[in-house]
Amino acid sequence: MPLHHGPDQHDERPMAVNPFYGEANPVGGMTDAPPKHRLPDDPMPPSTAYQLVHDELMLDGNARLNLATFVTTWMEPQAGVLMGECRDKNMIDKDEYPRTAELERRCVSMLAHLWNAPDPDGSVGCSTTGSSEACMLAGMALKRRWMKRNADRYPSQHARPNLVMGINVQVCWEKFCNFWEVEARQVPMDGDRFHLDPQAAAELCDENTIGVVGILGSTFDGSYEPIAELCAALDTLQEKTGLDIPVHVDGASGGMIAPFIDPDLVWDFRLPRVSSINTSGHKYGLVYPGVGWALWRTADDLPEDLVFRVNYLGGDMPTFALNFSRPGAQVVAQYYTFLRLGREGYRAVQQSTRNVARDLAERIESIGDFQLITRGDQLPVVTFTTAPDVKAYDVFDVSRRLREFGWLVPAYTFPAHRQDLAVLRLVCRNGFSADLAALFIADLRRLLPELHQQPHPLTRDKEAATAFHH
């Protein structure tokens, strides 16, 4: 969650209330409204409170036109009804809501089959608030298993645990290493390689390595990391040194793409070295924000001492989570979506999304001003930068001008060793149709003549430009 400070300037003027907003407030009159930054002294009618909040939220961007986010922005009305019916159910209270708990268990089993667990019924997993929490849990399991294997020498100053990953990982992995005091060993980008190199990752491993993270769908460019090659490099390392390093696959996005439209890609529990996998149900799992999943190959891969059991809500409830109370609505929505679509439905949705991304990439390339980095061939994500001969504007100018049409498109620089590369990223999701993609291309073409008239790129402060706002 972002941290918030107090208001930039103390403005205690009350918000204006339109007299048409209805019910008169018997306390202070129809047009009285509360201050912005402190609790009001008195209540107000629900219709007035609703209209005040509703009006302010109109200044948010349109979620459907947000091409920055991987998060689901459209679901069927029936899913919304189910979520509304379950919004008061606490996911942790499995004794009070046993059917909700059963739907969670079924989802874990479905994912275990989808990801080719050797014994799907023997796999263990849980729902989370998203992939960030799922990654934290997976990292904790890796660290605890390493601690048990090295109990004779940990803790000591010579046995600091480390986790190997590409520098392109999502920020949650940096958080994990910071919060749980694990050294982050990152493989840098190099040339046109924008994610982890298997051999370089293996060379960073030693007796203190708790695991290696492979990303199935990089946030920076949408590319898959070579998980099978990574496992092979670690197999060779074990043959030479005896080090047995497990792999966690961060499939936040690709974990719900590859099984359906890249079935021949071997990245999951078919690889014996893969001990755990996570995904975001609220990304390409096609559920509104608030649900992720973490699965382990077998019960032995999740140390029992990380699981808590409590009985003060009734019954014996094993739980592995960073938080406690959590709404059950998103888990129910995930089960609805699994039930609604099935394998063939997911395949059709994900293939359609990839087709939109590929077509979008071809149209962008045909404009002539841009150079593609990725074409939507893996994750349905298109990244591109300005062509070398374009001098009047840069990607930050394009991002800024696209906001005038309502499109939210991030422009950002790549991390260390490729900070010279700044790109625009288009995340295609279910609900971003071919028609919307055509409208986007039309708007992109419409702004280019004015950009060509600029004397130079107008965004000189690149660090400030990467802050995404509207």
C-alpha positions in Angstrom: 0.0 0.0 0.0 1.3 3.5 -0.7 2.2 5.7 2.2 0.3 8.9 2.7 1.2 12.0 4.5 -1.0 14.9 5.6 -2.4 17.4 3.1 0.1 19.5 1.2 -1.7 22.6 2.5 -4.3 22.7 5.2 -7.5 23.5 3.5 -10.4 23.2 5.9 -13.0 24.8 3.7 -16.0 22.5 3.5 -16.7 20.8 0.2 -19.4 22.4 -1.8 -22.7 20.5 -1.9 -25.2 21.0 -4.7 -28.7 21.8 -3.4 -30.0 19.3 -5.9 -28.3 16.5 -4.0 -31.6 16.0 -2.2 -32.4 15.4 1.4 -32.0 18.4 3.6 -29.6 18.0 6.5 -31.5 18.8 9.7 -28.3 19.6 11.5 -26.7 22.2 9.3 -28.9 22.8 6.2 -28.9 21.3 2.7 -25.7 22.8 1.5 -23.5 22.1 4.5 -20.8 19.5 3.9 -17.9 18.1 5.9 -14.3 19.2 5.9 -11.9 17.3 3.7 -9.2 16.3 6.2 -10.9 15.6 9.5 -13.9 13.7 10.6 -17.2 15.6 10.4 -19.0 16.5 13.6 -22.4 15.2 12.4 -23.8 12.6 10.0 -25.3 13.3 6.7 -27.9 11.6 4.5 -26.6 8.5 2.7 -27.6 10.0 -0.7 -25.6 13.1 -0.1 -22.5 11.2 1.1 -22.7 8.9 -2.0 -22.9 11.8 -4.4 -20.0 13.6 -2.8 -17.7 10.5 -3.1 -19.1 9.6 -6.5 -18.4 13.1 -8.0 -14.8 13.1 -6.7 -14.1 9.7 -8.2 -15.1 10.9 -11.6 -11.7 12.5 -11.8 -10.0 9.1 -11.7 -8.9 7.6 -15.0 -11.1 5.2 -16.9 -9.9 1.7 -15.9 -10.8 0.2 -19.2 -8.4 2.7 -21.0 -5.6 2.0 -18.5 -3.0 0.2 -20.6 -0.5 0.4 -17.8 -2.1 -2.2 -15.5 -2.1 -5.9 -15.7 -5.1 -6.1 -13.4 -8.5 -7.2 -14.6 -10.8 -4.3 -15.4 -13.9 -6.1 -16.7 -15.9 -9.0 -15.5 -19.4 -10.3 -16.4 -22.3 -8.9 -14.4 -23.0 -12.3 -12.9 -19.6 -12.3 -11.3 -20.3 -8.9 -9.9 -23.5 -10.2 -8.3 -21.7 -13.1 -6.7 -19.0 -10.9 -5.4 -21.7 -8.6 -3.9 -23.3 -11.6 -2.2 -20.0 -12.6 -0.6 -18.5 -9.2 0.3 -19.4 -9.8 4.0 -17.7 -13.2 4.2 -14.4 -13.4 6.0 -12.1 -15.8 4.0 -10.2 -16.7 7.2 -13.3 -18.0 9.0 -13.5 -21.4 7.3 -15.6 -22.8 10.1 -18.4 -20.2 9.6 -18.1 -20.2 5.8 -17.3 -23.8 4.9 -18.5 -23.6 1.3 -16.4 -20.6 0.5 -13.4 -22.5 2.0 -14.4 -25.5 -0.2 -14.3 -23.3 -3.3 -10.9 -22.1 -2.4 -9.7 -25.7 -2.0 -11.1 -26.6 -5.4 -9.3 -23.7 -7.0 -6.0 -24.9 -5.5 -6.7 -28.3 -6.9 -7.6 -26.9 -10.4 -4.3 -25.0 -10.5 -2.3 -28.0 -9.4 -3.7 -29.9 -12.3 -3.2 -27.0 -14.7 0.4 -26.6 -13.6 1.1 -30.4 -13.9 1.9 -31.1 -10.2 3.1 -34.7 -9.9 0.4 -35.5 -7.4 -2.3 -32.7 -7.7 -4.2 -34.1 -4.7 -1.0 -34.0 -2.7 0.0 -30.4 -3.6 -0.7 -27.7 -1.1 -1.6 -24.1 -1.8 -3.6 -21.1 -0.7 -5.3 -18.0 -1.9 -3.7 -14.6 -1.1 -4.5 -11.0 -1.7 -2.4 -11.0 -4.8 0.9 -12.2 -6.3 2.9 -9.9 -4.0 1.7 -11.7 -0.9 2.0 -15.1 -2.7 5.7 -14.2 -3.5 6.3 -13.3 0.1 5.0 -16.7 1.2 7.0 -18.6 -1.3 10.1 -16.7 -0.4 9.5 -17.4 3.3 9.2 -21.1 2.6 12.5 -21.1 0.6 14.3 -19.3 3.4 12.9 -21.6 6.1 13.8 -24.7 4.2 17.4 -23.4 3.7 17.6 -22.5 7.4 16.7 -26.1 8.4 19.3 -27.5 6.0 21.9 -25.2 7.4 20.9 -25.2 11.1 24.4 -26.1 12.2 25.8 -22.8 10.8 22.9 -20.3 10.7 22.5 -17.7 12.0 26.1 -16.5 11.7 27.9 -13.7 9.9 29.2 -16.1 7.4 25.8 -17.6 6.5 23.6 -14.8 5.2 20.9 -16.2 2.9 20.6 -14.9 -0.6 18.0 -15.1 -3.4 19.0 -15.1 -7.1 16.8 -13.3 -9.6 16.9 -11.1 -12.7 17.0 -7.4 -12.2 13.7 -7.3 -14.1 11.7 -8.8 -11.2 8.6 -7.1 -9.8 9.3 -4.9 -6.8 7.7 -7.4 -4.5 10.8 -9.5 -4.6 13.0 -6.6 -3.6 10.5 -6.1 -0.7 10.8 -9.7 0.3 14.6 -9.5 0.5 14.5 -6.2 2.4 11.8 -7.3 4.9 13.1 -10.8 5.5 16.8 -9.9 5.5 17.8 -11.9 2.4 20.6 -10.7 0.1 19.2 -10.0 -3.4 21.6 -11.2 -6.1 20.3 -9.8 -9.4 21.4 -10.8 -12.9 21.7 -7.5 -14.9 20.3 -6.9 -18.3 22.8 -7.1 -21.2 22.2 -5.8 -24.7 19.0 -7.1 -26.1 18.6 -9.6 -23.2 16.1 -8.0 -20.9 15.7 -10.8 -18.4 17.6 -13.4 -16.5 20.3 -15.4 -18.1 20.3 -19.0 -16.8 24.1 -19.5 -16.7 24.6 -16.1 -15.1 22.0 -17.0 -12.5 23.7 -20.3 -11.7 27.1 -18.5 -11.3 25.6 -16.3 -8.6 24.5 -19.3 -6.5 26.4 -20.6 -3.5 25.8 -22.6 -0.3 23.8 -19.7 1.1 21.3 -19.4 -1.9 17.8 -20.2 -0.8 16.5 -20.4 -4.3 16.3 -18.8 -7.8 13.3 -16.9 -9.0 12.2 -17.3 -12.6 9.6 -14.9 -14.1 7.0 -16.2 -16.5 6.2 -12.8 -18.0 8.5 -9.9 -17.2 6.8 -6.7 -16.1 9.2 -4.6 -18.1 8.6 -6.2 -21.5 6.2 -9.1 -21.2 8.8 -11.7 -22.1 9.0 -15.2 -20.6 12.2 -16.2 -18.8 13.6 -19.5 -19.9 12.6 -21.6 -16.9 13.6 -25.0 -18.4 17.0 -23.7 -19.3 17.4 -22.2 -15.8 16.6 -25.6 -14.2 19.1 -27.3 -16.5 21.8 -24.8 -15.5 21.1 -25.5 -11.9 21.1 -29.3 -12.6 24.6 -28.9 -14.0 25.6 -26.8 -10.9 24.4 -29.6 -8.6 26.4 -32.2 -10.6 29.6 -30.1 -10.2 29.2 -28.8 -6.6 26.4 -30.7 -4.9 24.4 -27.6 -4.4 20.6 -28.4 -4.7 19.0 -25.0 -5.5 15.2 -24.9 -5.8 13.4 -22.7 -8.3 10.3 -20.6 -7.7 8.3 -19.5 -10.7 6.7 -16.1 -10.5 3.9 -16.7 -12.9 1.9 -13.6 -11.8 0.8 -13.2 -15.4 2.2 -16.0 -17.5 0.9 -18.7 -15.1 -2.6 -18.1 -16.5 -1.5 -17.6 -20.1 1.1 -20.3 -20.9 -1.0 -23.4 -19.9 -3.7 -22.4 -22.4 -2.0 -21.0 -25.4 1.6 -22.2 -25.0 0.9 -25.8 -23.9 4.2 -27.1 -25.2 6.3 -24.7 -23.1 7.8 -26.6 -20.2 8.0 -24.2 -17.2 5.9 -25.6 -14.4 5.9 -28.6 -12.0 7.0 -30.9 -14.9 10.4 -29.6 -14.0 11.5 -31.4 -10.8 13.5 -28.4 -9.6 10.4 -26.1 -9.5 9.3 -26.2 -5.9 6.6 -23.5 -6.0 4.6 -21.3 -8.3 2.5 -18.2 -7.8 0.0 -16.4 -10.0 -2.4 -13.4 -9.8 -6.0 -14.4 -10.1 -6.7 -10.7 -10.6 -4.5 -10.5 -13.7 -4.9 -13.0 -16.5 -6.9 -15.2 -14.0 -9.6 -12.7 -15.1 -10.9 -11.7 -11.6 -11.2 -8.2 -10.2 -8.4 -7.0 -7.9 -7.8 -8.8 -4.6 -6.8 -12.5 -5.3 -3.6 -14.4 -5.9 -2.5 -18.0 -5.5 0.6 -19.8 -4.2 1.2 -23.5 -4.7 3.9 -25.9 -3.6 4.9 -29.1 -5.4 4.3 -31.2 -2.3 3.5 -30.7 1.4 7.2 -31.2 2.1 8.0 -28.0 0.2 6.1 -25.9 2.6 7.6 -26.2 6.1 5.0 -27.1 8.7 6.2 -24.6 11.2 5.1 -21.7 8.9 1.5 -22.8 9.2 -0.6 -21.4 12.0 -3.6 -23.1 13.5 -6.2 -21.2 15.5 -9.4 -22.2 17.1 -10.9 -18.9 18.4 -13.2 -18.5 15.4 -14.4 -22.1 15.8 -12.9 -25.2 14.4 -9.2 -25.9 13.6 -8.1 -23.6 10.9 -4.6 -24.0 9.4 -3.6 -20.7 7.8 -0.5 -19.5 5.9 -0.8 -15.8 5.2 0.6 -12.4 6.0 -2.8 -11.0 7.0 -5.8 -12.6 8.7 -9.2 -11.2 7.8 -9.8 -11.0 4.0 -13.0 -10.9 1.9 -14.1 -14.2 0.3 -15.7 -12.5 -2.7 -12.6 -12.7 -5.0 -12.0 -16.4 -4.3 -15.7 -17.0 -5.1 -15.2 -15.0 -8.3 -12.2 -17.0 -9.2 -14.1 -20.3 -8.9 -16.9 -18.8 -10.9 -14.5 -17.9 -13.7 -12.9 -21.3 -13.7 -16.3 -22.9 -13.8 -17.6 -20.5 -16.4 -14.8 -20.7 -18.9 -13.1 -24.1 -18.4 -9.9 -24.8 -20.3 -11.3 -24.1 -23.7 -12.9 -20.8 -22.6 -9.6 -19.6 -21.1 -7.8 -20.6 -24.2 -10.2 -18.6 -26.4 -10.0 -15.5 -24.2 -6.2 -15.6 -23.9 -5.7 -16.3 -27.6 -8.0 -13.4 -28.5 -6.0 -11.1 -26.2 -2.7 -12.2 -27.8 -4.2 -11.7 -31.3 -5.1 -8.1 -30.3 -1.6 -7.5 -29.0 0.1 -8.9 -32.1 -2.1 -6.8 -34.4 -1.5 -3.7 -32.3 2.3 -4.3 -32.6 2.1 -4.6 -36.4 0.1 -1.3 -36.6 2.6 0.5 -34.4 5.5 -0.8 -36.5 3.8 0.3 -39.7 3.7 3.9 -38.5 7.4 4.2 -38.9 8.2 6.4 -35.9 8.6 3.5 -33.5 10.8 0.5 -32.9 9.2 -2.6 -31.3 10.9 -4.3 -28.3 8.2 -7.0 -27.8 5.3 -7.9 -30.0 2.9 -9.6 -27.7 4.1 -13.1 -28.6 4.4 -14.2 -25.0 2.5 -12.1 -22.6 0.0 -10.0 -24.6 2.2 -7.0 -23.9 3.6 -4.6 -26.5 6.6 -2.5 -25.7 8.2 0.0 -28.1 10.4 3.0 -28.2 11.0 5.8 -30.7 13.0 5.1 -33.8 16.6 6.3 -33.9 15.8 9.0 -36.4 13.0 10.5 -34.3 14.6 13.6 -32.6 11.7 15.9 -31.9 10.0 13.9 -29.2 10.5 10.9 -27.0 8.3 8.2 -25.3 7.5 10.5 -22.4 6.0 13.1 -24.7 3.9 10.3 -26.3 2.7 9.1 -22.9 1.8 12.7 -21.8 -0.1 13.5 -25.0 -2.0 10.2 -25.0 -3.6 11.2 -21.7 -5.4 13.9 -23.5 -7.4 11.2 -25.3 -8.0 9.3 -22.1 -5.3 6.6 -22.7 -3.1 5.8 -19.7 0.1 4.4 -21.2 3.3 4.3 -19.0 6.7 5.4 -20.2 9.7 4.3 -18.2 13.3 3.5 -18.4 14.8 0.0 -18.0 16.9 -0.9 -15.0 20.7 -1.0 -14.6 22.9 -1.7 -17.7 20.0 -0.6 -20.0 18.9 2.6 -18.4 19.5 4.2 -21.8 16.4 2.4 -23.1 13.0 4.2 -22.4 9.8 2.5 -23.6 6.1 2.7 -23.8 4.1 -0.4 -22.7 0.7 -1.5 -23.7 -0.9 -4.3 -21.6 -3.7 -6.0 -23.5 -6.3 -7.6 -21.3 -9.7 -9.1 -21.7 -12.0 -6.2 -22.5 -9.4 -4.4 -24.6 -11.0 -5.3 -27.9 -9.8 -5.0 -31.5 -12.1 -2.0 -31.8 -10.5 -0.2 -28.9 -7.1 -1.1 -30.2 -8.0 0.5 -33.6 -9.2 3.6 -31.7 -5.9 3.7 -29.8 -3.9 3.6 -33.1 -6.1 6.4 -34.6 -5.4 8.6 -31.6 -1.7 7.8 -31.7 -1.5 8.8 -35.3 -3.5 11.9 -34.6 -1.0 13.3 -32.1 2.2 12.6 -34.1 2.1 15.6 -36.5 2.1 18.0 -33.5 4.9 16.0 -31.8 7.0 16.3 -35.0 6.7 20.1 -34.7 8.5 20.2 -31.3 12.0 21.6 -31.3 13.1 18.8 -29.0 11.6 16.4 -26.5 9.9 18.4 -23.8 10.4 16.1 -20.9 13.9 16.8 -19.8 13.6 15.4 -16.3 13.3 11.7 -17.1 13.1 10.7 -13.4 10.1 12.9 -13.0 8.7 11.7 -16.3 8.5 8.1 -15.2 6.1 9.1 -12.4 2.8 7.9 -13.9 -0.1 10.3 -13.2 -2.9 12.0 -14.9 
